[in-house]
Amino acid sequence: KCQRKMDPGHIPDLSYGVVMHSSWTPGLPEMRKYVGGIKYNKKTQFPIIAYRCTRCGYIELYAQVPPAAD
C-alpha cells in the first residue's frame, strides 16, 4: 500500500503443542463430526507466504505455488 519494501515471513499455527506452517486450502471448511475440527486433504494444501510492509505493517498473503511437473 505504501510502495515500500515488503519483508517475507510466515504465520505459524499452534495445534496440540506443535507449531505448523499455515496453509491455504480450496473450498469452504467442512466440520468433522464427533472429533471436532475441520476436514482437509493434505494433497490440496498450499503453504502461505506472508509479506509485511516495513513502513505501515500492511500484510499480503500468497499461497505458495507448487513447482511445475515435467
PQR file with spaces between the fields and no chain letter, atoms N, CA, C, O and H, PARSE charges and radii, in Angstrom:
ATOM       1  N    LYS     1       0.824   -1.206    0.000 -0.4000 1.5000
ATOM       2  CA   LYS     1       0.000    0.000    0.000 -0.0000 2.0000
ATOM       3  C    LYS     1       0.855    1.251    0.000  0.5500 1.7000
ATOM       4  O    LYS     1       0.486    2.252   -0.615 -0.5500 1.4000
ATOM       5  N    CYS     2       1.988    1.212    0.676 -0.4000 1.5000
ATOM       6  CA   CYS     2       2.884    2.372    0.774 -0.0000 2.0000
ATOM       7  C    CYS     2       3.932    2.387   -0.332  0.5500 1.7000
ATOM       8  O    CYS     2       4.694    3.345   -0.456 -0.5500 1.4000
ATOM       9  H    CYS     2       2.288    0.400    1.175  0.4000 1.0000
ATOM      10  N    GLN     3       3.969    1.329   -1.131 -0.4000 1.5000
ATOM      11  CA   GLN     3       5.006    1.173   -2.153 -0.0000 2.0000
ATOM      12  C    GLN     3       6.402    1.090   -1.523  0.5500 1.7000
ATOM      13  O    GLN     3       7.382    1.549   -2.110 -0.5500 1.4000
ATOM      14  H    GLN     3       3.349    0.551   -1.030  0.4000 1.0000
ATOM      15  N    ARG     4       6.482    0.506   -0.334 -0.4000 1.5000
ATOM      16  CA   ARG     4       7.754    0.313    0.371 -0.0000 2.0000
ATOM      17  C    ARG     4       8.135   -1.159    0.324  0.5500 1.7000
ATOM      18  O    ARG     4       7.388   -1.997   -0.181 -0.5500 1.4000
ATOM      19  H    ARG     4       5.686    0.133    0.143  0.4000 1.0000
ATOM      20  N    LYS     5       9.303   -1.453    0.857 -0.4000 1.5000
ATOM      21  CA   LYS     5       9.801   -2.826    0.888 -0.0000 2.0000
ATOM      22  C    LYS     5       8.851   -3.728    1.670  0.5500 1.7000
ATOM      23  O    LYS     5       8.326   -3.342    2.715 -0.5500 1.4000
ATOM      24  H    LYS     5       9.910   -0.772    1.268  0.4000 1.0000
ATOM      25  N    MET     6       8.638   -4.937    1.148 -0.4000 1.5000
ATOM      26  CA   MET     6       7.814   -5.941    1.818 -0.0000 2.0000
ATOM      27  C    MET     6       8.738   -7.064    2.283  0.5500 1.7000
ATOM      28  O    MET     6       9.420   -7.691    1.472 -0.5500 1.4000
ATOM      29  H    MET     6       9.064   -5.251    0.299  0.4000 1.0000
ATOM      30  N    ASP     7       8.756   -7.315    3.591 -0.4000 1.5000
ATOM      31  CA   ASP     7       9.563   -8.392    4.151 -0.0000 2.0000
ATOM      32  C    ASP     7       8.781   -9.693    4.136  0.5500 1.7000
ATOM      33  O    ASP     7       7.628   -9.717    4.566 -0.5500 1.4000
ATOM      34  H    ASP     7       8.202   -6.807    4.250  0.4000 1.0000
ATOM      35  N    PRO     8       9.392  -10.803    3.639 -0.5600 1.5000
ATOM      36  CA   PRO     8       8.709  -12.092    3.667  0.2800 2.0000
ATOM      37  C    PRO     8       8.669  -12.661    5.082  0.5500 1.7000
ATOM      38  O    PRO     8       9.546  -12.382    5.900 -0.5500 1.4000
ATOM      39  N    GLY     9       7.652  -13.452    5.354 -0.4000 1.5000
ATOM      40  CA   GLY     9       7.514  -14.109    6.652 -0.0000 2.0000
ATOM      41  C    GLY     9       6.523  -15.246    6.550  0.5500 1.7000
ATOM      42  O    GLY     9       6.195  -15.692    5.451 -0.5500 1.4000
ATOM      43  H    GLY     9       6.940  -13.678    4.690  0.4000 1.0000
ATOM      44  N    HIS    10       6.046  -15.714    7.676 -0.4000 1.5000
ATOM      45  CA   HIS    10       5.059  -16.795    7.705 -0.0000 2.0000
ATOM      46  C    HIS    10       4.163  -16.624    8.922  0.5500 1.7000
ATOM      47  O    HIS    10       4.457  -15.839    9.823 -0.5500 1.4000
ATOM      48  H    HIS    10       6.312  -15.351    8.569  0.4000 1.0000
ATOM      49  N    ILE    11       3.065  -17.373    8.933 -0.4000 1.5000
ATOM      50  CA   ILE    11       2.112  -17.326   10.046 -0.0000 2.0000
ATOM      51  C    ILE    11       2.048  -18.722   10.647  0.5500 1.7000
ATOM      52  O    ILE    11       1.415  -19.607   10.071 -0.5500 1.4000
ATOM      53  H    ILE    11       2.826  -18.012    8.201  0.4000 1.0000
ATOM      54  N    PRO    12       2.692  -18.941   11.796 -0.5600 1.5000
ATOM      55  CA   PRO    12       2.659  -20.264   12.402  0.2800 2.0000
ATOM      56  C    PRO    12       1.298  -20.569   13.040  0.5500 1.7000
ATOM      57  O    PRO    12       0.636  -19.678   13.572 -0.5500 1.4000
ATOM      58  N    ASP    13       0.900  -21.822   12.978 -0.4000 1.5000
ATOM      59  CA   ASP    13      -0.311  -22.305   13.634 -0.0000 2.0000
ATOM      60  C    ASP    13       0.103  -23.225   14.770  0.5500 1.7000
ATOM      61  O    ASP    13       0.952  -24.097   14.587 -0.5500 1.4000
ATOM      62  H    ASP    13       1.437  -22.546   12.546  0.4000 1.0000
ATOM      63  N    LEU    14      -0.493  -23.037   15.948 -0.4000 1.5000
ATOM      64  CA   LEU    14      -0.214  -23.899   17.091 -0.0000 2.0000
ATOM      65  C    LEU    14      -1.359  -24.884   17.239  0.5500 1.7000
ATOM      66  O    LEU    14      -2.513  -24.485   17.395 -0.5500 1.4000
ATOM      67  H    LEU    14      -1.184  -22.329   16.097  0.4000 1.0000
ATOM      68  N    SER    15      -1.040  -26.180   17.192 -0.4000 1.5000
ATOM      69  CA   SER    15      -2.051  -27.221   17.311 -0.0000 2.0000
ATOM      70  C    SER    15      -1.528  -28.333   18.202  0.5500 1.7000
ATOM      71  O    SER    15      -0.548  -28.995   17.860 -0.5500 1.4000
ATOM      72  H    SER    15      -0.103  -26.504   17.066  0.4000 1.0000
ATOM      73  N    TYR    16      -2.160  -28.541   19.321 -0.4000 1.5000
ATOM      74  CA   TYR    16      -1.775  -29.589   20.266 -0.0000 2.0000
ATOM      75  C    TYR    16      -0.302  -29.479   20.657  0.5500 1.7000
ATOM      76  O    TYR    16       0.380  -30.497   20.773 -0.5500 1.4000
ATOM      77  H    TYR    16      -2.956  -28.004   19.600  0.4000 1.0000
ATOM      78  N    GLY    17       0.191  -28.273   20.860 -0.4000 1.5000
ATOM      79  CA   GLY    17       1.553  -28.062   21.292 -0.0000 2.0000
ATOM      80  C    GLY    17       2.594  -28.122   20.185  0.5500 1.7000
ATOM      81  O    GLY    17       3.788  -27.987   20.455 -0.5500 1.4000
ATOM      82  H    GLY    17      -0.363  -27.446   20.766  0.4000 1.0000
ATOM      83  N    VAL    18       2.163  -28.323   18.940 -0.4000 1.5000
ATOM      84  CA   VAL    18       3.073  -28.391   17.802 -0.0000 2.0000
ATOM      85  C    VAL    18       2.840  -27.163   16.932  0.5500 1.7000
ATOM      86  O    VAL    18       1.697  -26.809   16.646 -0.5500 1.4000
ATOM      87  H    VAL    18       1.193  -28.434   18.721  0.4000 1.0000
ATOM      88  N    VAL    19       3.932  -26.509   16.508 -0.4000 1.5000
ATOM      89  CA   VAL    19       3.809  -25.338   15.642 -0.0000 2.0000
ATOM      90  C    VAL    19       3.931  -25.800   14.195  0.5500 1.7000
ATOM      91  O    VAL    19       4.909  -26.446   13.819 -0.5500 1.4000
ATOM      92  H    VAL    19       4.861  -26.797   16.741  0.4000 1.0000
ATOM      93  N    MET    20       2.927  -25.461   13.386 -0.4000 1.5000
ATOM      94  CA   MET    20       2.863  -25.870   11.982 -0.0000 2.0000
ATOM      95  C    MET    20       2.847  -24.632   11.090  0.5500 1.7000
ATOM      96  O    MET    20       2.567  -23.528   11.560 -0.5500 1.4000
ATOM      97  H    MET    20       2.132  -24.936   13.692  0.4000 1.0000
ATOM      98  N    HIS    21       3.145  -24.813    9.813 -0.4000 1.5000
ATOM      99  CA   HIS    21       3.101  -23.734    8.818 -0.0000 2.0000
ATOM     100  C    HIS    21       1.659  -23.614    8.331  0.5500 1.7000
ATOM     101  O    HIS    21       1.059  -24.613    7.935 -0.5500 1.4000
ATOM     102  H    HIS    21       3.373  -25.710    9.432  0.4000 1.0000
ATOM     103  N    SER    22       1.097  -22.409    8.353 -0.4000 1.5000
ATOM     104  CA   SER    22      -0.270  -22.183    7.868 -0.0000 2.0000
ATOM     105  C    SER    22      -0.364  -22.511    6.384  0.5500 1.7000
ATOM     106  O    SER    22       0.589  -22.294    5.636 -0.5500 1.4000
ATOM     107  H    SER    22       1.585  -21.598    8.674  0.4000 1.0000
ATOM     108  N    SER    23      -1.504  -23.030    5.961 -0.4000 1.5000
ATOM     109  CA   SER    23      -1.720  -23.403    4.563 -0.0000 2.0000
ATOM     110  C    SER    23      -3.059  -22.911    4.068  0.5500 1.7000
ATOM     111  O    SER    23      -3.990  -22.700    4.845 -0.5500 1.4000
ATOM     112  H    SER    23      -2.278  -23.205    6.570  0.4000 1.0000
ATOM     113  N    TRP    24      -3.145  -22.730    2.744 -0.4000 1.5000
ATOM     114  CA   TRP    24      -4.400  -22.390    2.077 -0.0000 2.0000
ATOM     115  C    TRP    24      -4.974  -23.670    1.502  0.5500 1.7000
ATOM     116  O    TRP    24      -4.240  -24.503    0.969 -0.5500 1.4000
ATOM     117  H    TRP    24      -2.390  -22.901    2.112  0.4000 1.0000
ATOM     118  N    THR    25      -6.290  -23.829    1.610 -0.4000 1.5000
ATOM     119  CA   THR    25      -6.993  -24.998    1.090 -0.0000 2.0000
ATOM     120  C    THR    25      -8.188  -24.524    0.273  0.5500 1.7000
ATOM     121  O    THR    25      -8.899  -23.620    0.709 -0.5500 1.4000
ATOM     122  H    THR    25      -6.886  -23.152    2.042  0.4000 1.0000
ATOM     123  N    PRO    26      -8.433  -25.112   -0.911 -0.5600 1.5000
ATOM     124  CA   PRO    26      -9.584  -24.688   -1.711  0.2800 2.0000
ATOM     125  C    PRO    26     -10.911  -25.062   -1.053  0.5500 1.7000
ATOM     126  O    PRO    26     -10.991  -26.045   -0.317 -0.5500 1.4000
ATOM     127  N    GLY    27     -11.945  -24.277   -1.323 -0.4000 1.5000
ATOM     128  CA   GLY    27     -13.287  -24.572   -0.829 -0.0000 2.0000
ATOM     129  C    GLY    27     -13.541  -24.049    0.568  0.5500 1.7000
ATOM     130  O    GLY    27     -12.654  -23.491    1.213 -0.5500 1.4000
ATOM     131  H    GLY    27     -11.880  -23.479   -1.921  0.4000 1.0000
ATOM     132  N    LEU    28     -14.752  -24.236    1.016 -0.4000 1.5000
ATOM     133  CA   LEU    28     -15.158  -23.815    2.353 -0.0000 2.0000
ATOM     134  C    LEU    28     -14.871  -24.922    3.360  0.5500 1.7000
ATOM     135  O    LEU    28     -14.877  -26.097    2.992 -0.5500 1.4000
ATOM     136  H    LEU    28     -15.472  -24.690    0.492  0.4000 1.0000
ATOM     137  N    PRO    29     -14.619  -24.574    4.626 -0.5600 1.5000
ATOM     138  CA   PRO    29     -14.329  -25.620    5.614  0.2800 2.0000
ATOM     139  C    PRO    29     -15.548  -26.496    5.877  0.5500 1.7000
ATOM     140  O    PRO    29     -16.682  -26.018    5.909 -0.5500 1.4000
ATOM     141  N    GLU    30     -15.291  -27.782    6.063 -0.4000 1.5000
ATOM     142  CA   GLU    30     -16.343  -28.753    6.392 -0.0000 2.0000
ATOM     143  C    GLU    30     -16.010  -29.350    7.752  0.5500 1.7000
ATOM     144  O    GLU    30     -14.941  -29.931    7.938 -0.5500 1.4000
ATOM     145  H    GLU    30     -14.370  -28.170    6.037  0.4000 1.0000
ATOM     146  N    MET    31     -16.925  -29.205    8.696 -0.4000 1.5000
ATOM     147  CA   MET    31     -16.686  -29.674   10.054 -0.0000 2.0000
ATOM     148  C    MET    31     -16.639  -31.206   10.112  0.5500 1.7000
ATOM     149  O    MET    31     -17.383  -31.900    9.419 -0.5500 1.4000
ATOM     150  H    MET    31     -17.793  -28.733    8.545  0.4000 1.0000
ATOM     151  N    ARG    32     -15.737  -31.704   10.965 -0.4000 1.5000
ATOM     152  CA   ARG    32     -15.659  -33.143   11.209 -0.0000 2.0000
ATOM     153  C    ARG    32     -16.628  -33.481   12.332  0.5500 1.7000
ATOM     154  O    ARG    32     -16.716  -32.755   13.322 -0.5500 1.4000
ATOM     155  H    ARG    32     -15.133  -31.140   11.528  0.4000 1.0000
ATOM     156  N    LYS    33     -17.339  -34.560   12.180 -0.4000 1.5000
ATOM     157  CA   LYS    33     -18.283  -34.998   13.210 -0.0000 2.0000
ATOM     158  C    LYS    33     -17.532  -35.717   14.326  0.5500 1.7000
ATOM     159  O    LYS    33     -16.514  -36.365   14.083 -0.5500 1.4000
ATOM     160  H    LYS    33     -17.267  -35.150   11.376  0.4000 1.0000
ATOM     161  N    TYR    34     -18.024  -35.599   15.508 -0.4000 1.5000
ATOM     162  CA   TYR    34     -17.565  -36.311   16.698 -0.0000 2.0000
ATOM     163  C    TYR    34     -16.212  -35.853   17.240  0.5500 1.7000
ATOM     164  O    TYR    34     -16.108  -35.584   18.437 -0.5500 1.4000
ATOM     165  H    TYR    34     -18.851  -35.073   15.705  0.4000 1.0000
ATOM     166  N    VAL    35     -15.165  -35.753   16.405 -0.4000 1.5000
ATOM     167  CA   VAL    35     -13.829  -35.436   16.921 -0.0000 2.0000
ATOM     168  C    VAL    35     -13.518  -33.947   16.867  0.5500 1.7000
ATOM     169  O    VAL    35     -12.516  -33.514   17.437 -0.5500 1.4000
ATOM     170  H    VAL    35     -15.249  -35.971   15.433  0.4000 1.0000
ATOM     171  N    GLY    36     -14.333  -33.165   16.210 -0.4000 1.5000
ATOM     172  CA   GLY    36     -14.124  -31.726   16.107 -0.0000 2.0000
ATOM     173  C    GLY    36     -13.129  -31.355   15.020  0.5500 1.7000
ATOM     174  O    GLY    36     -12.569  -32.224   14.351 -0.5500 1.4000
ATOM     175  H    GLY    36     -15.147  -33.516   15.747  0.4000 1.0000
ATOM     176  N    GLY    37     -12.919  -30.079   14.854 -0.4000 1.5000
ATOM     177  CA   GLY    37     -12.010  -29.596   13.815 -0.0000 2.0000
ATOM     178  C    GLY    37     -12.671  -29.608   12.448  0.5500 1.7000
ATOM     179  O    GLY    37     -13.890  -29.737   12.337 -0.5500 1.4000
ATOM     180  H    GLY    37     -13.374  -29.373   15.397  0.4000 1.0000
ATOM     181  N    ILE    38     -11.853  -29.472   11.401 -0.4000 1.5000
ATOM     182  CA   ILE    38     -12.369  -29.483   10.039 -0.0000 2.0000
ATOM     183  C    ILE    38     -11.664  -30.556    9.224  0.5500 1.7000
ATOM     184  O    ILE    38     -10.545  -30.964    9.535 -0.5500 1.4000
ATOM     185  H    ILE    38     -10.862  -29.367   11.491  0.4000 1.0000
ATOM     186  N    LYS    39     -12.349  -31.007    8.162 -0.4000 1.5000
ATOM     187  CA   LYS    39     -11.769  -31.983    7.251 -0.0000 2.0000
ATOM     188  C    LYS    39     -10.787  -31.275    6.329  0.5500 1.7000
ATOM     189  O    LYS    39     -10.963  -30.098    6.013 -0.5500 1.4000
ATOM     190  H    LYS    39     -13.258  -30.676    7.909  0.4000 1.0000
ATOM     191  N    TYR    40      -9.744  -31.998    5.895 -0.4000 1.5000
ATOM     192  CA   TYR    40      -8.810  -31.447    4.930 -0.0000 2.0000
ATOM     193  C    TYR    40      -8.112  -32.568    4.183  0.5500 1.7000
ATOM     194  O    TYR    40      -8.079  -33.714    4.630 -0.5500 1.4000
ATOM     195  H    TYR    40      -9.601  -32.954    6.152  0.4000 1.0000
ATOM     196  N    ASN    41      -7.555  -32.210    3.032 -0.4000 1.5000
ATOM     197  CA   ASN    41      -6.821  -33.155    2.205 -0.0000 2.0000
ATOM     198  C    ASN    41      -5.392  -32.627    2.088  0.5500 1.7000
ATOM     199  O    ASN    41      -5.185  -31.537    1.555 -0.5500 1.4000
ATOM     200  H    ASN    41      -7.582  -31.279    2.668  0.4000 1.0000
ATOM     201  N    LYS    42      -4.417  -33.370    2.568 -0.4000 1.5000
ATOM     202  CA   LYS    42      -3.023  -32.923    2.551 -0.0000 2.0000
ATOM     203  C    LYS    42      -2.534  -32.608    1.142  0.5500 1.7000
ATOM     204  O    LYS    42      -1.650  -31.768    0.970 -0.5500 1.4000
ATOM     205  H    LYS    42      -4.586  -34.256    3.001  0.4000 1.0000
ATOM     206  N    LYS    43      -3.094  -33.269    0.135 -0.4000 1.5000
ATOM     207  CA   LYS    43      -2.648  -33.065   -1.246 -0.0000 2.0000
ATOM     208  C    LYS    43      -3.081  -31.718   -1.811  0.5500 1.7000
ATOM     209  O    LYS    43      -2.526  -31.269   -2.814 -0.5500 1.4000
ATOM     210  H    LYS    43      -3.812  -33.952    0.275  0.4000 1.0000
ATOM     211  N    THR    44      -4.060  -31.062   -1.188 -0.4000 1.5000
ATOM     212  CA   THR    44      -4.542  -29.782   -1.710 -0.0000 2.0000
ATOM     213  C    THR    44      -4.095  -28.604   -0.861  0.5500 1.7000
ATOM     214  O    THR    44      -4.668  -27.519   -0.966 -0.5500 1.4000
ATOM     215  H    THR    44      -4.510  -31.427   -0.373  0.4000 1.0000
ATOM     216  N    GLN    45      -3.087  -28.793   -0.026 -0.4000 1.5000
ATOM     217  CA   GLN    45      -2.583  -27.732    0.843 -0.0000 2.0000
ATOM     218  C    GLN    45      -1.504  -26.921    0.129  0.5500 1.7000
ATOM     219  O    GLN    45      -0.626  -27.487   -0.522 -0.5500 1.4000
ATOM     220  H    GLN    45      -2.621  -29.674    0.059  0.4000 1.0000
ATOM     221  N    PHE    46      -1.570  -25.600    0.252 -0.4000 1.5000
ATOM     222  CA   PHE    46      -0.558  -24.707   -0.300 -0.0000 2.0000
ATOM     223  C    PHE    46      -0.036  -23.843    0.848  0.5500 1.7000
ATOM     224  O    PHE    46      -0.800  -23.064    1.418 -0.5500 1.4000
ATOM     225  H    PHE    46      -2.283  -25.140    0.782  0.4000 1.0000
ATOM     226  N    PRO    47       1.251  -23.961    1.200 -0.5600 1.5000
ATOM     227  CA   PRO    47       1.795  -23.141    2.291  0.2800 2.0000
ATOM     228  C    PRO    47       1.576  -21.652    2.028  0.5500 1.7000
ATOM     229  O    PRO    47       1.677  -21.192    0.890 -0.5500 1.4000
ATOM     230  N    ILE    48       1.278  -20.909    3.084 -0.4000 1.5000
ATOM     231  CA   ILE    48       1.044  -19.464    2.967 -0.0000 2.0000
ATOM     232  C    ILE    48       2.346  -18.711    3.217  0.5500 1.7000
ATOM     233  O    ILE    48       3.034  -18.935    4.213 -0.5500 1.4000
ATOM     234  H    ILE    48       1.196  -21.282    4.008  0.4000 1.0000
ATOM     235  N    ILE    49       2.668  -17.807    2.279 -0.4000 1.5000
ATOM     236  CA   ILE    49       3.796  -16.908    2.437 -0.0000 2.0000
ATOM     237  C    ILE    49       3.208  -15.533    2.748  0.5500 1.7000
ATOM     238  O    ILE    49       2.319  -15.066    2.035 -0.5500 1.4000
ATOM     239  H    ILE    49       2.110  -17.626    1.470  0.4000 1.0000
ATOM     240  N    ALA    50       3.687  -14.888    3.790 -0.4000 1.5000
ATOM     241  CA   ALA    50       3.176  -13.577    4.197 -0.0000 2.0000
ATOM     242  C    ALA    50       4.239  -12.517    3.931  0.5500 1.7000
ATOM     243  O    ALA    50       5.421  -12.729    4.201 -0.5500 1.4000
ATOM     244  H    ALA    50       4.409  -15.267    4.370  0.4000 1.0000
ATOM     245  N    TYR    51       3.810  -11.378    3.399 -0.4000 1.5000
ATOM     246  CA   TYR    51       4.713  -10.242    3.188 -0.0000 2.0000
ATOM     247  C    TYR    51       4.179   -9.064    3.989  0.5500 1.7000
ATOM     248  O    TYR    51       2.993   -8.742    3.915 -0.5500 1.4000
ATOM     249  H    TYR    51       2.849  -11.206    3.180  0.4000 1.0000
ATOM     250  N    ARG    52       5.064   -8.415    4.764 -0.4000 1.5000
ATOM     251  CA   ARG    52       4.687   -7.298    5.630 -0.0000 2.0000
ATOM     252  C    ARG    52       5.417   -6.034    5.194  0.5500 1.7000
ATOM     253  O    ARG    52       6.634   -6.042    5.010 -0.5500 1.4000
ATOM     254  H    ARG    52       6.028   -8.676    4.825  0.4000 1.0000
ATOM     255  N    CYS    53       4.658   -4.941    5.031 -0.4000 1.5000
ATOM     256  CA   CYS    53       5.231   -3.657    4.679 -0.0000 2.0000
ATOM     257  C    CYS    53       6.083   -3.153    5.842  0.5500 1.7000
ATOM     258  O    CYS    53       5.643   -3.148    6.991 -0.5500 1.4000
ATOM     259  H    CYS    53       3.669   -4.935    5.182  0.4000 1.0000
ATOM     260  N    THR    54       7.311   -2.729    5.527 -0.4000 1.5000
ATOM     261  CA   THR    54       8.218   -2.258    6.574 -0.0000 2.0000
ATOM     262  C    THR    54       7.823   -0.894    7.115  0.5500 1.7000
ATOM     263  O    THR    54       8.316   -0.484    8.165 -0.5500 1.4000
ATOM     264  H    THR    54       7.668   -2.734    4.593  0.4000 1.0000
ATOM     265  N    ARG    55       6.938   -0.179    6.416 -0.4000 1.5000
ATOM     266  CA   ARG    55       6.534    1.149    6.882 -0.0000 2.0000
ATOM     267  C    ARG    55       5.216    1.115    7.652  0.5500 1.7000
ATOM     268  O    ARG    55       5.151    1.577    8.792 -0.5500 1.4000
ATOM     269  H    ARG    55       6.537   -0.512    5.562  0.4000 1.0000
ATOM     270  N    CYS    56       4.162    0.569    7.033 -0.4000 1.5000
ATOM     271  CA   CYS    56       2.833    0.648    7.651 -0.0000 2.0000
ATOM     272  C    CYS    56       2.361   -0.654    8.291  0.5500 1.7000
ATOM     273  O    CYS    56       1.371   -0.659    9.022 -0.5500 1.4000
ATOM     274  H    CYS    56       4.215    0.194    6.108  0.4000 1.0000
ATOM     275  N    GLY    57       3.065   -1.769    8.022 -0.4000 1.5000
ATOM     276  CA   GLY    57       2.671   -3.043    8.618 -0.0000 2.0000
ATOM     277  C    GLY    57       1.625   -3.812    7.830  0.5500 1.7000
ATOM     278  O    GLY    57       1.210   -4.889    8.259 -0.5500 1.4000
ATOM     279  H    GLY    57       3.869   -1.766    7.429  0.4000 1.0000
ATOM     280  N    TYR    58       1.184   -3.289    6.682 -0.4000 1.5000
ATOM     281  CA   TYR    58       0.202   -3.985    5.838 -0.0000 2.0000
ATOM     282  C    TYR    58       0.733   -5.370    5.493  0.5500 1.7000
ATOM     283  O    TYR    58       1.919   -5.519    5.196 -0.5500 1.4000
ATOM     284  H    TYR    58       1.521   -2.415    6.333  0.4000 1.0000
ATOM     285  N    ILE    59      -0.130   -6.390    5.526 -0.4000 1.5000
ATOM     286  CA   ILE    59       0.276   -7.761    5.234 -0.0000 2.0000
ATOM     287  C    ILE    59      -0.486   -8.285    4.025  0.5500 1.7000
ATOM     288  O    ILE    59      -1.703   -8.131    3.926 -0.5500 1.4000
ATOM     289  H    ILE    59      -1.093   -6.269    5.767  0.4000 1.0000
ATOM     290  N    GLU    60       0.260   -8.914    3.093 -0.4000 1.5000
ATOM     291  CA   GLU    60      -0.325   -9.613    1.947 -0.0000 2.0000
ATOM     292  C    GLU    60       0.006  -11.087    2.101  0.5500 1.7000
ATOM     293  O    GLU    60       1.122  -11.440    2.481 -0.5500 1.4000
ATOM     294  H    GLU    60       1.249   -9.038    3.173  0.4000 1.0000
ATOM     295  N    LEU    61      -0.960  -11.946    1.809 -0.4000 1.5000
ATOM     296  CA   LEU    61      -0.758  -13.391    1.900 -0.0000 2.0000
ATOM     297  C    LEU    61      -0.825  -14.002    0.516  0.5500 1.7000
ATOM     298  O    LEU    61      -1.663  -13.623   -0.302 -0.5500 1.4000
ATOM     299  H    LEU    61      -1.867  -11.659    1.501  0.4000 1.0000
ATOM     300  N    TYR    62       0.069  -14.957    0.257 -0.4000 1.5000
ATOM     301  CA   TYR    62       0.106  -15.667   -1.009 -0.0000 2.0000
ATOM     302  C    TYR    62       0.197  -17.162   -0.751  0.5500 1.7000
ATOM     303  O    TYR    62       0.934  -17.600    0.133 -0.5500 1.4000
ATOM     304  H    TYR    62       0.749  -15.265    0.922  0.4000 1.0000
ATOM     305  N    ALA    63      -0.550  -17.946   -1.518 -0.4000 1.5000
ATOM     306  CA   ALA    63      -0.438  -19.399   -1.443 -0.0000 2.0000
ATOM     307  C    ALA    63       0.740  -19.802   -2.329  0.5500 1.7000
ATOM     308  O    ALA    63       0.753  -19.520   -3.527 -0.5500 1.4000
ATOM     309  H    ALA    63      -1.149  -17.590   -2.236  0.4000 1.0000
ATOM     310  N    GLN    64       1.727  -20.463   -1.724 -0.4000 1.5000
ATOM     311  CA   GLN    64       2.930  -20.850   -2.457 -0.0000 2.0000
ATOM     312  C    GLN    64       2.562  -21.787   -3.596  0.5500 1.7000
ATOM     313  O    GLN    64       1.880  -22.789   -3.382 -0.5500 1.4000
ATOM     314  H    GLN    64       1.716  -20.692   -0.750  0.4000 1.0000
ATOM     315  N    VAL    65       3.004  -21.471   -4.794 -0.4000 1.5000
ATOM     316  CA   VAL    65       2.706  -22.271   -5.978 -0.0000 2.0000
ATOM     317  C    VAL    65       3.647  -23.464   -6.011  0.5500 1.7000
ATOM     318  O    VAL    65       4.860  -23.297   -5.886 -0.5500 1.4000
ATOM     319  H    VAL    65       3.558  -20.657   -4.968  0.4000 1.0000
ATOM     320  N    PRO    66       3.099  -24.680   -6.181 -0.5600 1.5000
ATOM     321  CA   PRO    66       3.970  -25.851   -6.243  0.2800 2.0000
ATOM     322  C    PRO    66       4.796  -25.830   -7.528  0.5500 1.7000
ATOM     323  O    PRO    66       4.365  -25.247   -8.524 -0.5500 1.4000
ATOM     324  N    PRO    67       5.979  -26.455   -7.525 -0.5600 1.5000
ATOM     325  CA   PRO    67       6.789  -26.492   -8.742  0.2800 2.0000
ATOM     326  C    PRO    67       6.066  -27.234   -9.851  0.5500 1.7000
ATOM     327  O    PRO    67       5.321  -28.181   -9.596 -0.5500 1.4000
ATOM     328  N    ALA    68       6.291  -26.794  -11.095 -0.4000 1.5000
ATOM     329  CA   ALA    68       5.657  -27.428  -12.254 -0.0000 2.0000
ATOM     330  C    ALA    68       6.224  -28.838  -12.456  0.5500 1.7000
ATOM     331  O    ALA    68       7.426  -29.069  -12.325 -0.5500 1.4000
ATOM     332  H    ALA    68       6.895  -26.025  -11.302  0.4000 1.0000
ATOM     333  N    ALA    69       5.329  -29.763  -12.775 -0.4000 1.5000
ATOM     334  CA   ALA    69       5.753  -31.148  -13.053 -0.0000 2.0000
ATOM     335  C    ALA    69       6.278  -31.226  -14.482  0.5500 1.7000
ATOM     336  O    ALA    69       5.678  -30.667  -15.400 -0.5500 1.4000
ATOM     337  H    ALA    69       4.353  -29.576  -12.881  0.4000 1.0000
ATOM     338  N    ASP    70       7.384  -31.911  -14.665 -0.4000 1.5000
ATOM     339  CA   ASP    70       7.966  -32.053  -16.012 -0.0000 2.0000
ATOM     340  C    ASP    70       7.446  -33.292  -16.699  0.5500 1.7000
ATOM     341  O    ASP    70       7.825  -33.573  -17.837 -0.5500 1.4000
ATOM     342  H    ASP    70       7.871  -32.365  -13.919  0.4000 1.0000
